[in-house]
Amino acid sequence: MTIHLTDTAAQQISRQLEKRGKGLGLRLGVKKSGCTGYAYVIDFQDAEPSDESVFEDQGVRIYVPADSVDFLSGTTVDFRREGISEAFRFDNPNVKAECGCGESFAV
């Protein structure tokens, strides 16, 4: 399993970790949610976990809980600014359908 970061995503994560003054990397998972089934969960990882997979891309660590690994395998994480909005976006090859608002997905 691999997770990739675009240049802009890696830069954004690094900036946020530096701004926070702490953190080991990005924690990326999924949870049951929305009209399609699952939603992405993003947070910062502040302590070294014992039961999560750890990936590194462009010098940034990505922590994935065991129950999310199959859902996220092969995903590319991007960070985009569109007008006044900015957010992480996911190119996940496992997604079979997304809801109209883009907040949830099915695998």
Order of alpha helices (4+ residues) and beta strands (2+ residues): beta-alpha-beta-beta-beta-beta-alpha-beta-beta-beta-beta
